[in-house]
Amino acid sequence: MVDFVGAGPGAADLITVRGKKLIGEADCIIYAGSLVNPELLSYASGDCLIYNSAKMHLEQVLGVMEEMEAQGKNTVRLHTGDPSLYGAIREQMDALRKRGIPFRICPGVSSFCGAAAALEAEYTLPEVSQSVIITRMEGRTGVPEREKLHLLAEHGATMVLFLSGGMAGRVQEELLRGAYTEDTPCAIVYRATWQDEKVIRGTVGELCKLADENGITSTALIVVGDVLGDDYGLSRLYDRHFTTAYRKGE
């Protein structure tokens, strides 16, 4: 069995209970060494084989999985955050299906959730934004034409950008082509939930300068939207005058 396990956003105690259990039971762990906190490997057994996938290509990763399966052993493929976001797991799962190797997925806490916690923010505020766009700036790897950043920015919804910290200048330009203004609140969250976490707040008009002044080039999320401001409406769910399936309004 191969288990794709979400390692969480960084802090070792933010992995799920199930994820920690699978790590402890694994005969082999292939972890994304460029992003996964190595402290998580302390949950593994003493005789567990450890591979750092940052130094491997896809065929090598699959080769280890095949070898472990042939020996009747369990492999944990440890991905940062939640594996469904920028985890490149589809290509691995399809390859395992072709090889007849069973697999499961254990979800994890994504770094965009860790960033919200660091910002003490709610991404979906009444009367401000009820949508969250998770995306990235086009770089060496392209994005579909309809998902160019300035087109997504036209919605003016809460936006969280992965893999874009080193392109803050281009991000700023694209955001300003959409519904955001120079004064729209934004933040850069560097290494959310890690011990060296850093939160940098400002506006879209300052984004490039903020990144440059703080030396942000990678492992940072950019959060944009008026939910980072102070104006919002109260939730009707807890309004004493609002009737729900569980409570009659006054």
C-alpha positions as CSV (number, residue, x, y, z in Angstrom):
1,M,0.0,0.0,0.0
2,V,1.1,3.5,-0.8
3,D,-0.4,6.3,1.4
4,F,-0.2,9.9,0.2
5,V,-0.1,11.8,3.4
6,G,-0.6,15.6,3.9
7,A,2.2,16.7,6.2
8,G,0.5,20.0,7.2
9,P,1.7,23.5,6.7
10,G,5.0,23.3,8.7
11,A,4.6,22.8,12.5
12,A,5.2,19.1,13.2
13,D,2.2,18.9,15.5
14,L,-0.2,20.1,12.8
15,I,-0.2,16.8,11.0
16,T,-3.4,14.8,11.4
17,V,-3.7,12.0,13.9
18,R,-4.2,9.6,11.0
19,G,-1.1,11.0,9.2
20,K,1.1,10.6,12.2
21,K,-0.1,7.0,12.6
22,L,0.6,6.1,9.0
23,I,4.1,7.6,9.3
24,G,4.7,5.4,12.4
25,E,3.6,2.3,10.6
26,A,5.5,3.0,7.3
27,D,8.3,0.8,6.1
28,C,9.4,3.5,3.7
29,I,8.8,7.3,3.6
30,I,9.4,9.4,0.5
31,Y,9.1,13.0,1.7
32,A,9.2,16.3,-0.2
33,G,12.4,17.5,1.5
34,S,12.2,21.0,0.1
35,L,9.1,21.8,2.0
36,V,8.2,19.2,4.6
37,N,9.4,19.7,8.2
38,P,12.1,17.1,8.8
39,E,10.8,16.9,12.5
40,L,7.9,14.8,11.1
41,L,10.4,12.0,10.4
42,S,10.9,11.5,14.1
43,Y,7.5,9.8,14.1
44,A,8.9,7.1,11.9
45,S,10.1,3.7,13.2
46,G,13.9,3.2,13.6
47,D,14.2,0.9,10.7
48,C,12.1,2.9,8.2
49,L,13.7,3.7,4.9
50,I,13.8,7.5,4.2
51,Y,14.0,9.1,0.8
52,N,14.1,12.8,0.0
53,S,12.1,13.3,-3.2
54,A,13.6,16.8,-3.7
55,K,16.6,14.9,-5.1
56,M,14.6,12.4,-7.2
57,H,12.6,12.5,-10.4
58,L,9.2,10.9,-11.0
59,E,10.6,7.5,-12.3
60,Q,12.9,7.2,-9.3
61,V,10.0,7.9,-6.9
62,L,7.8,5.3,-8.6
63,G,10.7,2.8,-8.6
64,V,11.0,2.9,-4.9
65,M,7.2,2.5,-4.5
66,E,7.3,-0.6,-6.9
67,E,10.2,-2.1,-4.9
68,M,8.5,-1.7,-1.6
69,E,5.2,-3.1,-3.0
70,A,7.1,-6.1,-4.4
71,Q,8.4,-6.8,-0.8
72,G,4.9,-6.4,0.7
73,K,5.9,-3.2,2.5
74,N,4.0,0.0,3.1
75,T,5.1,3.4,1.7
76,V,4.2,6.8,2.9
77,R,4.5,9.6,0.3
78,L,4.7,12.6,2.5
79,H,3.6,15.8,0.8
80,T,3.6,19.3,2.2
81,G,0.2,20.8,3.4
82,D,-2.6,19.0,1.8
83,P,-1.5,16.8,-1.2
84,S,-4.4,18.0,-3.4
85,L,-2.9,21.5,-3.7
86,Y,0.2,21.7,-5.9
87,G,1.2,18.2,-4.8
88,A,1.7,16.7,-8.2
89,I,-0.1,13.5,-7.0
90,R,-2.3,12.8,-10.0
91,E,0.6,11.7,-12.1
92,Q,1.8,9.4,-9.3
93,M,-1.7,7.9,-8.7
94,D,-2.2,7.2,-12.4
95,A,1.1,5.5,-12.6
96,L,0.3,3.4,-9.6
97,R,-3.1,2.4,-11.1
98,K,-1.3,1.2,-14.2
99,R,1.1,-0.9,-12.1
100,G,-1.8,-2.3,-10.0
101,I,-0.4,-0.8,-6.8
102,P,-3.1,0.2,-4.3
103,F,-3.0,3.7,-2.7
104,R,-4.9,5.9,-0.3
105,I,-4.9,9.6,0.4
106,C,-4.8,11.1,3.9
107,P,-5.7,14.8,3.8
108,G,-3.7,17.5,5.6
109,V,-3.9,21.1,6.8
110,S,-3.0,23.3,3.9
111,S,-0.6,26.3,4.3
112,F,-3.4,28.6,3.2
113,C,-5.2,27.6,6.5
114,G,-2.0,28.2,8.4
115,A,-1.6,31.6,6.8
116,A,-5.2,32.5,7.9
117,A,-4.3,31.5,11.5
118,A,-1.1,33.6,11.4
119,L,-3.1,36.6,10.1
120,E,-6.0,36.0,12.6
121,A,-8.2,36.3,9.5
122,E,-11.5,34.9,8.2
123,Y,-11.3,34.5,4.4
124,T,-15.1,34.5,4.0
125,L,-16.6,37.6,5.7
126,P,-20.3,38.5,5.2
127,E,-20.8,41.5,2.9
128,V,-17.1,41.4,1.9
129,S,-16.1,38.1,0.2
130,Q,-17.8,34.7,0.2
131,S,-15.2,33.1,-2.2
132,V,-11.5,32.2,-1.9
133,I,-9.4,31.9,-5.1
134,I,-6.4,29.7,-4.6
135,T,-3.9,30.2,-7.5
136,R,-0.4,31.1,-8.4
137,M,1.4,33.5,-10.7
138,E,2.5,32.2,-14.0
139,G,6.2,31.5,-14.0
140,R,8.4,28.8,-15.6
141,T,5.3,26.6,-15.5
142,G,2.3,28.2,-17.3
143,V,-1.3,28.4,-16.3
144,P,-4.4,28.0,-18.5
145,E,-5.2,31.1,-20.5
146,R,-8.5,31.6,-18.7
147,E,-6.7,31.5,-15.4
148,K,-4.3,34.4,-16.0
149,L,-4.0,36.3,-12.8
150,H,-5.5,39.6,-14.0
151,L,-8.6,37.7,-15.1
152,L,-9.1,36.0,-11.7
153,A,-8.4,39.4,-10.0
154,E,-11.5,40.8,-11.7
155,H,-13.6,39.0,-9.1
156,G,-12.2,41.0,-6.3
157,A,-12.6,38.0,-4.0
158,T,-10.2,36.8,-1.3
159,M,-7.2,35.5,-3.1
160,V,-4.3,33.3,-1.8
161,L,-1.3,32.9,-4.1
162,F,1.0,30.0,-3.8
163,L,4.5,29.7,-5.4
164,S,4.6,33.4,-6.2
165,G,6.6,35.1,-3.4
166,G,9.6,35.6,-5.7
167,M,7.4,37.3,-8.4
168,A,5.8,40.0,-6.2
169,G,6.3,42.7,-8.8
170,R,4.5,40.8,-11.5
171,V,1.8,39.8,-9.0
172,Q,1.2,43.4,-8.1
173,E,0.9,44.5,-11.7
174,E,-1.6,41.7,-12.5
175,L,-3.7,42.3,-9.4
176,L,-4.0,46.0,-10.2
177,R,-5.3,45.1,-13.7
178,G,-8.3,43.5,-11.9
179,A,-10.7,44.7,-9.2
180,Y,-8.0,45.3,-6.6
181,T,-6.7,48.8,-6.0
182,E,-3.5,50.3,-4.6
183,D,-5.2,50.4,-1.2
184,T,-6.6,46.9,-1.1
185,P,-5.1,45.1,2.0
186,C,-2.7,42.3,1.4
187,A,-0.2,40.3,3.3
188,I,2.8,38.1,2.8
189,V,3.0,35.1,5.2
190,Y,6.5,33.5,5.1
191,R,6.7,29.9,6.3
192,A,3.3,29.8,8.0
193,T,3.3,27.9,11.3
194,W,7.1,27.3,11.2
195,Q,9.2,28.7,14.1
196,D,10.6,31.4,11.8
197,E,7.1,32.4,10.5
198,K,6.9,36.0,9.4
199,V,3.8,38.1,8.7
200,I,4.1,41.2,6.6
201,R,1.0,43.4,6.1
202,G,0.4,46.2,3.7
203,T,-1.5,47.1,0.6
204,V,-1.4,45.8,-3.0
205,G,0.3,49.1,-4.0
206,E,3.2,48.2,-1.6
207,L,3.4,44.5,-2.4
208,C,6.6,44.5,-4.5
209,K,8.4,46.8,-2.0
210,L,7.3,44.6,1.0
211,A,8.7,41.5,-0.6
212,D,12.0,43.2,-1.6
213,E,12.5,44.8,1.9
214,N,11.9,41.5,3.6
215,G,13.9,39.3,1.2
216,I,10.9,37.2,0.2
217,T,11.8,34.8,-2.6
218,S,10.1,31.5,-1.8
219,T,8.1,29.5,0.8
220,A,5.6,32.4,1.2
221,L,1.9,32.9,0.5
222,I,0.4,36.2,-0.7
223,V,-3.0,36.9,0.7
224,V,-5.1,39.6,-0.9
225,G,-8.5,41.1,-0.2
226,D,-10.7,43.3,1.8
227,V,-11.2,40.6,4.4
228,L,-7.9,41.8,5.8
229,G,-9.5,45.1,6.5
230,D,-11.8,46.1,9.3
231,D,-15.3,46.5,7.7
232,Y,-17.6,43.5,7.4
233,G,-21.2,42.4,8.2
234,L,-22.2,40.1,11.1
235,S,-23.1,36.5,10.4
236,R,-26.9,36.0,10.2
237,L,-26.3,32.4,11.5
238,Y,-25.8,33.8,15.0
239,D,-28.2,36.7,14.8
240,R,-30.9,36.3,17.4
241,H,-33.5,37.5,15.0
242,F,-32.6,34.9,12.3
243,T,-34.4,31.6,12.3
244,T,-32.4,28.4,11.5
245,A,-33.2,24.7,11.5
246,Y,-32.1,24.6,15.1
247,R,-33.3,27.8,16.6
248,K,-36.3,30.1,16.1
249,G,-35.5,33.8,15.8
250,E,-36.8,36.2,18.3
